[in-house]
Amino acid sequence: MFKAIVRADTLQSTLDSVGVLVEECKIHLDETGLEIRAVDPANVGMVDLSLDVEAFESYEADGGLIGVNLARLQDIANMADSDQLVHLELDEQTRKLHISIDGLEYTLALIDPESIREEPDLPELDLAATIIIEGRDIDRAVTAADMVSDHIELGVDESREVFYVDAEGDTDDVHLELGADDLIDLVAGSASSLFSLDYLQDMNKAIPKDAEVTMELGEEFPVKMHFDIADGNGSVTYMLAPRIQSN
């Protein structure tokens, strides 16, 4: 059983956070809210999302698992204005999701969860540096790096206590430094890893510009980025595997 009413902007931000990496996903439904964990087809980017019951106007679920085509569900959700309410109800007989928005009725066929690729385990990582940064500064770094390169280096200079971004192109380079005064918080540790800019650009699309993003980095380790959605009643964690640099 699943029946819920949610503001359109909450549903849109939830779907966008996952949809930047995968086209279909499993949604776990229980009485405390919903959870989604998925990894992209190349096993490079991963998302772990939870949306608590408090994020909904009303919510009833007794446990279960559904598979959805995210692109179709996003198209439906995006038909609503941000402050409109979206009504969702699972028909367990037909295994379809009934969606209504201000008189518009839509019935979405669900996907067999068994046909969707296995969800990843969340790896335990001991990452040396933690940066708490505004979403708009991530956007600035990604936008600047994109002008010169298809990859981006994220790192922390432990001795100088600065977070830095480097992008090297064939002819031009970009370098950005943010010290403790420019960041919300910085726990300095030695860290430097190279990442595919394409993935970081996709993740950046879903990170609110005014979000406080906790970023964890190590030496040639994945980057972990965590931020809240739905006024703190939901959370998103991204992990992105590094490109191993050959000496």
C-alpha positions in Angstrom: 0.0 0.0 0.0 1.2 3.5 -0.9 -0.7 6.7 -1.0 0.8 10.2 -0.7 0.4 13.9 -1.3 3.5 15.9 -1.9 4.4 19.4 -3.1 5.5 19.4 -6.7 8.9 21.1 -6.0 9.7 18.4 -3.4 8.9 15.7 -5.9 10.8 17.4 -8.7 14.0 17.9 -6.6 13.8 14.3 -5.5 13.5 12.9 -9.0 16.1 15.3 -10.5 18.7 14.2 -7.8 18.4 10.6 -9.0 17.6 11.2 -12.7 20.9 12.9 -13.4 22.6 9.5 -13.1 20.1 6.8 -14.0 17.0 6.4 -16.2 15.2 3.9 -14.0 15.4 3.0 -10.3 13.9 1.1 -7.4 12.0 3.0 -4.7 11.8 1.5 -1.2 8.6 2.6 0.5 8.0 2.1 4.2 6.2 4.0 7.0 9.1 6.3 7.7 9.4 7.6 4.0 11.1 6.5 0.8 14.7 5.6 -0.1 16.4 5.3 -3.5 20.0 4.1 -4.1 21.3 3.7 -7.6 24.6 3.6 -9.6 25.0 4.7 -13.2 25.6 2.1 -15.9 29.4 2.6 -15.9 29.7 2.2 -12.1 31.3 5.6 -11.8 28.6 7.7 -10.0 26.3 6.7 -7.2 23.3 8.3 -5.5 21.8 7.5 -2.1 18.6 9.5 -1.4 16.1 9.5 1.5 12.8 11.4 1.8 11.3 11.4 5.2 7.5 11.2 5.9 7.7 14.8 7.1 8.5 15.9 3.5 4.9 14.9 2.5 1.6 16.7 3.0 0.2 13.2 3.7 1.8 9.8 3.5 0.8 6.2 4.0 2.9 3.1 3.1 3.3 -0.3 4.7 6.6 -1.4 3.1 7.3 -2.4 -0.5 9.4 -1.9 -3.5 8.5 -0.4 -6.9 10.5 0.2 -10.0 10.0 3.4 -12.0 11.0 4.9 -15.3 12.4 8.2 -13.9 12.3 10.1 -17.2 8.5 9.5 -17.5 7.8 10.3 -13.9 9.9 13.5 -14.2 7.9 14.6 -17.2 4.7 14.2 -15.3 6.0 16.0 -12.2 7.4 18.9 -14.3 3.8 19.6 -15.6 3.0 20.9 -12.1 3.8 24.4 -10.8 6.2 24.2 -7.9 3.6 24.9 -5.2 0.9 22.5 -6.6 0.2 19.3 -4.8 0.8 15.9 -6.5 -1.3 13.0 -5.4 0.3 9.5 -5.8 -1.4 6.2 -5.3 -0.2 2.7 -6.0 -2.7 0.3 -7.5 -1.4 -3.1 -6.2 -3.7 -5.0 -8.6 -2.5 -3.5 -11.8 1.0 -2.5 -10.5 0.4 1.0 -11.8 1.0 4.4 -10.1 -1.9 6.8 -10.3 -0.8 10.4 -10.3 -3.1 13.4 -10.2 -2.2 17.1 -10.4 -5.0 19.7 -10.3 -7.5 17.6 -12.3 -4.9 16.0 -14.6 -4.9 12.2 -14.1 -2.0 10.1 -15.2 -1.5 6.3 -14.9 2.2 5.3 -15.0 3.1 1.6 -15.7 5.7 0.4 -13.2 8.8 -1.6 -14.0 9.5 -5.0 -12.4 12.1 -4.2 -9.8 13.9 -7.5 -10.6 14.7 -6.1 -14.1 16.5 -3.1 -12.7 20.2 -3.5 -11.9 21.2 -4.3 -8.4 21.6 -1.5 -5.9 25.2 -0.8 -4.8 26.5 -1.1 -1.2 27.6 2.1 0.3 31.4 1.8 0.7 32.9 2.8 4.0 35.6 5.4 3.2 38.0 7.1 5.6 38.5 10.4 3.7 41.1 12.8 5.1 39.5 16.2 4.2 36.0 17.6 4.7 34.8 20.8 3.1 31.5 22.4 3.7 30.8 24.6 0.7 27.8 26.4 -0.9 26.2 24.9 -3.9 26.9 28.1 -5.9 30.7 27.7 -5.4 30.6 24.1 -6.7 28.6 25.5 -9.7 31.3 28.2 -10.2 34.1 25.7 -10.2 32.4 23.2 -12.5 31.4 26.0 -15.0 35.0 27.4 -15.0 36.6 24.0 -15.5 34.3 23.1 -18.3 35.7 26.0 -20.3 39.1 24.3 -20.6 38.9 20.6 -19.9 36.8 17.4 -19.6 38.2 16.5 -16.2 38.7 18.3 -12.9 41.0 18.0 -9.9 39.6 18.6 -6.4 42.0 18.8 -3.6 43.0 20.3 -0.2 46.4 21.9 0.5 46.7 20.8 4.1 49.6 23.2 5.0 47.8 26.3 3.6 44.3 25.1 4.6 42.7 25.8 1.3 40.4 23.8 -0.9 41.4 24.0 -4.6 40.0 23.1 -8.0 42.3 22.6 -11.0 41.4 22.0 -14.7 44.1 21.7 -17.3 43.3 22.0 -21.0 45.5 21.7 -24.1 46.1 25.4 -24.0 44.3 27.0 -21.1 44.1 26.2 -17.4 41.7 27.1 -14.6 42.6 27.3 -10.9 40.3 28.2 -8.0 41.2 28.4 -4.4 38.8 28.8 -1.4 40.2 29.3 2.1 38.5 29.0 5.4 36.9 32.5 5.1 35.3 31.5 1.8 34.0 28.2 3.0 31.4 27.3 5.6 33.8 24.9 7.2 37.1 23.1 6.3 38.7 20.2 8.1 42.1 20.1 6.3 43.7 16.9 5.4 45.9 15.9 2.4 43.6 15.2 -0.5 43.8 15.3 -4.3 41.8 13.4 -6.9 40.9 13.7 -10.5 37.3 13.3 -11.7 35.4 13.2 -15.0 33.8 16.6 -15.4 30.7 15.1 -17.2 29.6 13.3 -14.0 30.3 16.3 -11.8 28.3 18.5 -14.2 25.3 16.2 -14.0 25.4 16.1 -10.2 25.8 19.8 -10.1 22.5 20.3 -11.9 20.7 18.7 -9.0 22.6 20.6 -6.2 20.6 23.7 -5.1 22.8 26.8 -5.4 21.9 27.8 -1.8 22.6 24.3 -0.4 25.3 23.6 2.2 27.2 20.7 0.6 29.5 18.6 2.7 32.3 17.3 0.5 34.7 14.6 1.6 38.0 14.0 -0.3 41.1 11.8 -0.1 44.2 10.9 -2.1 42.9 9.3 -5.3 39.7 8.3 -3.5 36.0 8.9 -4.5 34.5 12.2 -3.6 31.5 12.1 -1.4 29.0 15.0 -1.5 26.0 15.3 0.8 23.2 17.9 1.0 19.7 18.2 2.3 16.5 18.6 0.2 12.9 19.3 1.1 13.7 21.8 3.9 15.8 19.3 5.7 13.3 16.5 5.5 15.3 14.6 2.9 19.0 14.1 2.0 21.1 13.2 -1.0 24.6 11.7 -1.1 26.6 11.4 -4.3 29.7 9.4 -4.7 32.0 9.8 -7.7 34.9 7.4 -8.5 38.2 9.1 -9.4 40.1 8.8 -12.6 43.3 7.1 -11.6 46.2 9.2 -12.8 49.0 7.4 -14.5 52.5 8.7 -13.7 
